[in-house]
Amino acid sequence: MEETFILSYGVTVSTGDSKSLSLGSNPSGITMVRFKYNGKEYETPNLEKKLRRMKISKEDIELLLPNKKEKEKEKEKDEVIKYHFRNTKTGYIITTIYPDLKNYNVNESEWIKE
């Protein structure tokens, strides 16, 4: 027998036949709203509720847009640093994750780091 009950606003839980809980909505898909009040930044999924709790109105706050620079920094952290070496005789380029060419069977004096 399947039982369904409300866990919180907008989230339903179903035990199903296996008696395991499964969420009816995606909790990670929550849109956060950022705002600034008295020089301090806040983030909340429900702006009206947060403002009521703080006993302030929308006129008292400054809404903030998502910070693209922070997202770019996070993306950069995930990227691998690459090193480029150019052969002075042939012009060929080696791109590697290593800061030197010791892992390659090449004459290092013929290569310059770019």
C-alpha positions as CSV (number, residue, x, y, z in Angstrom):
1,M,0.0,0.0,0.0
2,E,1.4,3.4,-1.0
3,E,1.2,6.2,1.5
4,T,1.6,9.8,0.5
5,F,1.9,12.8,2.9
6,I,3.1,16.4,2.7
7,L,6.6,16.9,4.1
8,S,6.6,20.7,3.7
9,Y,5.1,23.3,1.3
10,G,5.5,22.0,-2.3
11,V,7.2,18.7,-1.3
12,T,5.3,15.5,-1.2
13,V,6.8,12.2,0.0
14,S,5.6,8.8,-1.2
15,T,6.6,5.6,0.6
16,G,5.5,3.4,-2.3
17,D,5.7,-0.3,-2.1
18,S,9.4,-0.5,-1.2
19,K,8.8,1.7,2.0
20,S,11.6,4.0,0.9
21,L,11.0,7.8,0.8
22,S,11.2,9.6,-2.5
23,L,10.8,13.4,-2.8
24,G,8.1,14.6,-5.2
25,S,9.9,17.7,-6.2
26,N,13.5,18.6,-6.8
27,P,14.8,20.4,-3.7
28,S,18.1,21.4,-5.4
29,G,16.1,23.3,-8.1
30,I,15.3,26.1,-5.7
31,T,15.9,29.6,-7.0
32,M,17.6,31.8,-4.5
33,V,17.1,35.6,-4.3
34,R,20.0,37.7,-3.2
35,F,19.6,41.1,-1.5
36,K,21.5,43.7,0.5
37,Y,20.2,45.3,3.7
38,N,22.2,47.7,5.9
39,G,25.4,46.7,4.2
40,K,24.9,42.9,4.7
41,E,24.1,40.5,2.0
42,Y,21.3,37.9,2.4
43,E,20.1,34.9,0.3
44,T,16.7,33.3,0.5
45,P,14.4,31.1,-1.5
46,N,11.4,33.1,-0.3
47,L,11.9,36.8,-0.3
48,E,8.5,37.8,1.1
49,K,8.8,35.5,4.0
50,K,12.3,36.6,4.8
51,L,11.3,40.3,4.7
52,R,8.3,39.6,7.0
53,R,10.7,37.9,9.5
54,M,13.1,40.8,9.4
55,K,10.1,43.3,9.7
56,I,11.2,45.3,6.6
57,S,9.7,45.9,3.2
58,K,11.0,45.7,-0.4
59,E,11.7,49.4,-0.4
60,D,14.3,48.9,2.4
61,I,16.5,46.4,0.4
62,E,18.6,46.4,-2.7
63,L,18.1,43.4,-4.9
64,L,21.3,41.8,-6.2
65,L,21.8,40.1,-9.5
66,P,23.6,36.7,-9.6
67,N,27.3,37.4,-9.6
68,K,28.8,36.1,-12.8
69,K,32.4,36.6,-11.5
70,E,31.8,34.2,-8.7
71,K,30.5,31.6,-11.1
72,E,33.5,32.1,-13.4
73,K,35.9,31.7,-10.4
74,E,34.2,28.4,-9.5
75,K,34.5,27.3,-13.1
76,E,38.2,28.2,-13.2
77,K,38.8,26.1,-10.1
78,D,37.6,23.0,-12.0
79,E,39.8,23.7,-15.0
80,V,43.2,22.1,-15.4
81,I,46.2,24.4,-15.8
82,K,47.8,23.8,-19.2
83,Y,51.4,24.6,-20.2
84,H,52.5,25.3,-23.8
85,F,56.0,24.6,-25.2
86,R,57.1,25.6,-28.7
87,N,59.9,23.9,-30.6
88,T,62.4,26.5,-31.8
89,K,63.3,24.5,-34.9
90,T,60.0,23.1,-36.2
91,G,57.4,25.4,-34.6
92,Y,55.5,22.4,-33.2
93,I,53.6,23.0,-29.9
94,I,53.2,20.6,-27.0
95,T,50.4,21.3,-24.6
96,T,50.7,19.5,-21.3
97,I,49.5,19.6,-17.7
98,Y,53.2,19.4,-16.5
99,P,55.2,22.5,-16.0
100,D,58.2,21.0,-17.7
101,L,59.0,18.4,-20.4
102,K,60.7,15.8,-18.2
103,N,57.8,13.4,-18.9
104,Y,58.5,13.5,-22.6
105,N,61.3,12.0,-24.6
106,V,62.4,15.3,-26.2
107,N,65.5,17.5,-26.1
108,E,64.4,20.2,-23.7
109,S,66.9,22.7,-25.0
110,E,64.9,22.9,-28.3
111,W,61.7,23.9,-26.6
112,I,60.6,27.2,-25.0
113,K,57.8,27.7,-22.6
114,E,55.1,30.1,-23.9
